Each structure stands twice: as structure tokens, then as C-alpha cells.
């Protein structure tokens, strides 16, 4: 397991193939965008599904404002491609990593304590109901103790934010993500 990334660190190059067979190298040398990299559990996790659905609904807007998105799932290609909520995501790069090699490379851990903490909160059914209201019915979730992680890079590949979740419902959130849009960062400086 590699160490967790920290703010200011140069992001170690990620090389993978997306779910459609296209080669992906991050960060890209010619990138003019900030980059959001989300490490999620499997494509049937209600917590990850709801969050990625919310992100995906705004992914084109974020891309237009200079923030590209990459979602990495510990699921097989076919599970991701067949996922109801991941179908219309032209603005998002989707990567399958069922062996968790990328997770290990970037310090994304498993935590039984984090899973238990989430279950005690009782949010699983709530997340499933919200998705069902959106017309998304998930198959039974595969058991996984992986805690999600969210990494935001500037266009030069430096880590702006590294958020390693403490439980399954611990996320940066859309409002916090907006602070990393290039236009916002210029206004803050």
C-alpha cells in the first residue's frame, strides 16, 4: 500500500485503460483543466451510486468550467458499462480496477470500522430510496470495505485536495468541489 497523497504533492502518473478500451494517462502533459479523480467502491454501492450520479449530472458543466472528471470503480468493465446511472457520461472518464491495483498505488484503503460506522448511521436505505425516486434501481451491492477517495489536481498535476473518506458517506460534496473550478481559484488568489 502506498502512502496517501497530500496537498502540494506532484501526482504520480496514472496509466490505465478506460471501460471503452481507450488509453488514459493522468495527468496529461497537454491538460488545460483541473482534474477530479474519484476512487469509488463497486458500481452497485448506494453511497457511491448516488454521489457519482449527482456529479455526473453536473459533469458537462464542470468540464466547461475547466474541471475534468475521472471515476475509478473496483468493478469489472461490464458492470460499469451496464450501470443505469453511468450511461450518459460523455464528460466523465470511467476506469475499471477490479484488482484494486490503482487503489493500492494511491493509498485508498479498506476499513471495516468505516463500514460499521456507516451502517450505524442507517443511511443505506435512505440512499437507495433517493436513487429509486430518480428511477435507478441497483442490484444488490457487493460487499466491500473500500473507503472512497477524491483527489483534485491542478492543470500541472499538483494535488490541490486529497480527501480519503472515513466512512461510505464521507464525501467532499458538490459545493466543496466547486471551489476547485479554475475560475474560482483565480478569483481567490
Secondary structure as UniProt FT lines:
FT   TURN            7..8
FT   STRAND          14..18
FT   TURN            19..20
FT   STRAND          23..26
FT   TURN            29..30
FT   STRAND          34..40
FT   TURN            43..44
FT   HELIX           46..57
FT   HELIX           59..64
FT   TURN            65..66
FT   STRAND          67..73
FT   HELIX           77..81
FT   HELIX           84..86
FT   TURN            87..88
FT   TURN            90..91
FT   STRAND          92..96
FT   TURN            98..99
FT   HELIX           101..105
FT   TURN            106..107
FT   HELIX           112..121
FT   HELIX           124..133
FT   TURN            134..135
FT   STRAND          149..153
FT   TURN            155..156
FT   STRAND          158..164
FT   TURN            168..169
FT   HELIX           174..178
FT   TURN            179..180
FT   HELIX           182..188
//
